[in-house]
Structures are given as structure tokens and as C-alpha cells.
Amino acid sequence: MIRWGNKGFSLNVQEENVFVGFLFGYPLDCPYSQSVITGFKQIEKKTPDSSTIIGYYKSEIQKLDLFTENVGFFGNPELKWLINRPVNQEKIDRFMDILAETVKKIKQQLTN
């Protein structure tokens, strides 16, 4: 589920009244620049077995060599992909697969 805000969007997994924001995106003209930032802390706060999910999510996106910056996002350590160079379709497809698998893992935890 995509939730739009004043400065960008978040990708969320929704189960009843629980929303787990696991990825945040921002446009060029915001303080984070045009970027995508992980939501590890949201997963940690709202998912029972968060360490397994975060471990998978973090290790897989780091393999893409796109998320190169550690940022203090709302006071939490997250990874940031500064979108400032072309990316090949293979990496985009792999990133989408990682997101889909992360959603699946979060949903499994929320329904157990």
C-alpha cells in the first residue's frame, strides 16, 4: 500500500489497523533530496520477529549497491538510496523482488 504525504510517500504493509512503513520516498526538492530510505525501525516496532525480516531486507538491498548512505532518519539508523544516477533494469527488478519478499515476510508475522 502506498501512502502519500506532503513531502513524499511510504510503502506500507497493512493488516487490519496496523500499518508497517518499510520504505519511504522523497522528491528532489526536499531535505533528503530525491531518495528512497528504508524503514527498519518501523518493522522493528510493529512486527513480532523483526530481526529476521530486517536481516533479510538489509542484506539483500546492500547487495544491490544502491543504498550507499547510512542516515539518521527520525533518529533511527536507516539506509538511503540517493537517486542521482541511472540504474539498470536488472537491479530495479531485483529491488522489486526484495520488496515483494519483504512484504510477504511482514504479512506472515502480522497474521501469526
C-alpha positions in Angstrom: 0.0 0.0 0.0 1.3 3.4 -0.9 0.5 6.3 1.5 1.2 9.8 0.2 2.2 12.6 2.5 3.1 16.3 2.0 6.8 15.6 1.3 6.7 12.1 -0.3 5.3 8.6 0.1 5.7 5.5 2.1 5.2 1.8 1.2 3.3 0.0 3.8 2.0 -3.4 4.7 -1.4 -3.1 6.2 -3.0 -5.8 8.4 -6.3 -4.5 9.9 -5.4 -1.2 11.7 -1.6 -1.8 11.7 0.5 -0.1 9.0 4.2 -1.0 8.7 6.0 1.6 6.7 9.1 -0.2 5.3 10.2 2.2 2.6 10.0 6.0 2.2 10.4 8.0 -0.9 11.2 11.7 -1.4 11.3 14.1 -4.3 14.2 16.2 -5.5 13.2 19.4 -3.6 13.0 18.0 0.0 15.7 17.9 2.7 16.5 14.3 1.8 16.9 15.0 -1.9 15.4 12.6 -4.4 15.9 9.4 -2.5 14.5 6.2 -1.0 15.0 5.4 2.6 14.5 2.1 4.5 12.0 1.7 7.3 13.8 -0.8 9.6 12.7 0.9 12.8 9.0 0.7 11.7 9.4 -3.0 11.0 11.1 -3.4 14.4 8.4 -1.6 16.3 5.4 -3.2 14.6 6.5 -6.8 13.7 7.0 -9.6 16.2 10.1 -11.3 14.7 11.5 -8.2 13.2 15.2 -9.2 13.3 14.7 -11.9 10.7 12.9 -9.6 8.4 15.3 -6.7 8.8 18.3 -9.0 8.4 16.9 -10.2 5.1 15.8 -6.8 3.8 19.1 -5.1 4.8 21.4 -7.7 3.5 19.6 -8.1 0.2 19.4 -4.4 -0.6 23.0 -3.8 0.3 24.0 -6.4 -2.4 22.4 -4.0 -5.0 25.0 -1.3 -4.3 22.3 1.3 -4.5 21.7 2.1 -0.8 25.1 3.7 0.0 24.4 6.0 2.8 23.5 5.5 6.5 21.2 8.2 7.6 19.6 9.2 10.9 16.0 9.1 9.7 13.7 10.2 12.5 16.5 9.4 14.9 17.0 5.9 13.6 19.8 4.3 11.5 18.4 3.6 8.1 19.9 3.1 4.6 19.4 5.7 1.9 19.4 5.4 -1.9 20.2 8.8 -3.3 18.7 8.7 -6.8 21.2 10.6 -8.8 22.4 8.1 -11.4 20.9 5.7 -13.9 20.2 2.2 -12.7 19.9 -0.9 -15.0 16.7 -2.8 -15.3 18.2 -5.9 -13.7 18.8 -4.1 -10.4 15.4 -2.5 -10.5 13.8 -5.9 -11.0 15.9 -7.4 -8.1 14.9 -4.5 -5.9 11.2 -5.1 -6.7 11.7 -8.8 -5.8 13.3 -7.8 -2.5 10.4 -5.5 -1.7 7.8 -8.2 -2.6 9.6 -10.8 -0.4 9.8 -8.3 2.5 6.1 -7.6 2.2 5.4 -11.4 2.4 7.6 -11.8 5.4 5.9 -8.9 7.3 2.5 -10.2 6.4 3.4 -13.6 7.7 4.5 -12.1 11.0 1.4 -9.9 11.4 -1.0 -12.8 10.8 0.7 -15.2 13.2 
